[in-house]
């Protein structure tokens, strides 16, 4: 993943997300349910119901970038079990550990 320079936050939507959504559907979730401004350049992380897929949405200053990862075996760690509708802030380091399959809780 290409990391932007400067200050950037990582936000995770705690509830499972239907990852058939694309740019528009996920950006609508960021603004309406997560209550954040997509144009600030933060990363917004969405995990599927079965935790086998992840999508990350980011505004890079010129357009929306959508990063996708699907694992073939196992599942992503369930470190963000919170109430539906809750948004969890994590560090870049915790996101990288999560994407690599580590179970370190933020």
C-alpha positions in Angstrom: 0.0 0.0 0.0 1.3 3.5 -0.8 1.3 5.6 2.4 0.6 9.3 2.0 2.9 11.7 3.7 1.8 13.8 6.6 -0.7 13.2 9.3 -3.3 10.5 8.5 -5.7 8.6 10.6 -7.1 5.1 10.1 -10.8 4.5 10.8 -12.4 1.1 10.9 -16.1 0.5 10.6 -16.8 -2.0 13.3 -19.9 -3.6 11.7 -19.4 -6.0 8.9 -19.8 -4.4 5.5 -21.2 -5.7 2.2 -18.0 -5.4 0.1 -19.9 -5.6 -3.2 -20.1 -1.8 -2.7 -17.7 0.2 -4.7 -16.4 3.8 -4.4 -19.8 5.5 -4.2 -21.3 3.0 -1.7 -18.4 3.0 0.6 -18.0 6.8 0.5 -21.7 7.1 1.4 -21.0 4.9 4.5 -18.0 7.1 5.4 -20.1 10.3 5.3 -23.5 9.1 6.6 -22.7 6.3 9.1 -19.2 7.0 10.1 -19.6 10.7 10.3 -16.3 11.7 8.7 -15.2 13.9 5.8 -13.8 11.7 3.1 -11.8 14.6 1.6 -9.5 14.8 4.7 -7.2 12.0 3.3 -7.8 9.5 6.1 -8.0 5.8 5.5 -11.4 4.1 6.0 -11.3 0.3 6.5 -14.2 -2.0 5.8 -14.3 -5.8 6.6 -16.6 -8.4 5.2 -19.0 -10.4 7.3 -16.8 -13.5 7.2 -13.6 -11.5 7.7 -12.0 -12.9 4.5 -12.0 -9.6 2.6 -11.0 -6.0 3.4 -11.5 -2.8 1.5 -9.7 0.5 2.3 -11.0 3.8 0.9 -8.8 6.9 0.7 -9.0 10.3 -1.0 -5.5 11.0 -2.4 -6.2 14.7 -3.3 -7.2 14.0 -6.9 -9.6 11.1 -6.6 -10.7 8.1 -4.6 -8.4 5.1 -4.2 -9.8 1.7 -3.3 -7.5 -1.0 -2.0 -8.8 -4.6 -1.7 -7.4 -7.7 -0.1 -8.9 -11.1 0.1 -7.2 -14.0 1.9 -7.4 -17.5 0.6 -7.1 -19.4 3.9 -8.1 -18.3 7.4 -9.7 -15.0 8.4 -8.6 -11.6 9.4 -8.4 -11.2 13.1 -11.6 -10.0 14.8 -9.9 -7.3 16.8 -12.6 -4.7 16.4 -15.7 -6.3 17.9 -17.7 -3.3 18.9 -21.4 -2.2 18.6 -22.7 -1.9 15.1 -22.3 1.7 13.9 -19.3 2.3 16.0 -16.1 3.6 14.4 -12.7 2.6 15.8 -9.5 4.6 15.3 -6.3 2.5 14.9 -2.7 3.3 14.1 -0.9 2.7 10.8 1.2 0.0 12.5 -1.9 -1.9 13.8 -3.4 -1.7 10.3 -0.3 -3.2 8.8 -0.3 -6.0 11.4 -4.0 -6.7 10.7 -3.5 -6.9 6.9 -0.5 -9.2 7.5 -2.7 -11.5 9.6 -1.4 -10.7 13.1 -3.8 -10.7 16.0 -2.4 -7.7 18.0 -5.4 -5.7 19.2 -5.2 -2.0 18.8 
